[in-house]
């Protein structure tokens, strides 16, 4: 989402904040993927949409 904001706005401050958010989220994603790997869990559920993750 922050990448979309960064691409659509011209205000340098907004673009900088959006970039910082995207970079932080990328780091967090890497940490989560490493944990899943270490725990021997799949990195995907096979669900085709996010909403399917919450279906019984």
Secondary structure, DSSP 8 states (H G I E B T S, - for coil): -HHHHHHH---HHHHHHHHHHHHHHHHHHHHHHHHHHHTT--S----SSGGGGG--
